[in-house]
Amino acid sequence: MQNVIEIKNATVYRGQTRVFKHFSLVVPQGVHTAILGPNGAGKSTLLKLLSRELYPVHGADSYIRILGQENWNVWELRSHFGMISHDLQQQYLGTARGVNVILSGYYSSIDTAWHHAFSHQDKERANQIMATLGVTTLKDRIFAEMSTGEQRRFLLGRALINDPDTLVLDEPTSGLDLKACFQYLAIIRSLIREGRTIILVTHHIHEIPPEVARVVLLKDGAILADGEKREILTDRNLSTLFDTPIILLQANGFYQATPGTE
């Protein structure tokens, strides 16, 4: 089985702060994985490593590989590996129309530009994606006037336009009300059923869909625990991860955290 992500002995700095020291992580293709950790655990740094916004300190035995390669042509990579991050949502141009948000995925751009060319097939695919995500009626609405949940769907459509095998989702339901949260989780589950590999990076336990089989607990730039979900998601592990007593509840394959007692 091919590895989607393979990080070995990565030492990474954000400014003068060392976030990772000799950090290693492997995520195989087809293994839906949640990377769970509190704020400050290193989740944002990990995402920036995967998007190539950050690079580890050079070392002979240190590397980051995506789908087995250290160096990628970005045009080729996007058809295999899609990322939807909180940073992208914050940075996206507010005046972009909905349909152009999705089409911009072809160029990995923020909105479309006059020199970007789109075929009839490209536009039809954008229409199909909007229909699948339930946002067709918003195709001409500008990004800044959309709700948080609507923006997330369009950014997901932006990634899907290239039909990637793997999607990396950064806290996908953060800021959504319950209805929008449940709708977005249903979309994620449908993408899993289509055969896409999902890598979820979050501190929200309720975001982990039943189909996720593996959980990695990340704390202070290191892996606290890694393994099958039912073995990793325990009261004890989560209490240690978040430095507070936690009792986990489970229903229909989903987990929720409730306060424990000292």
Buried (B, 14 or more C-beta within 10 A) or exposed (E): EEBBBBBBBBBBBEEEEEBBEEBEBBBBBBBBBBBBBBEEBBBBBBBBBBBEEBEBEEEEEBBBBBBEEEEBEEEEBBEBBBBBBBBBBEEBBEEBBBBBBBBBBBBEBBBBEEEBEBEEEBEEBBBBBBEBBEBBEBBEBBBEEBEEBBBBBBBBBBBBBBBBBBBBBBBBBBBBEEEBBEBBBEBBBEBBEEEBBBBBBBBBBBBBBBBBBBBBBBBEBBBBBBBEBEEBBEBEBBBBBBEEBBEBEEEEEBBEBEEBEE
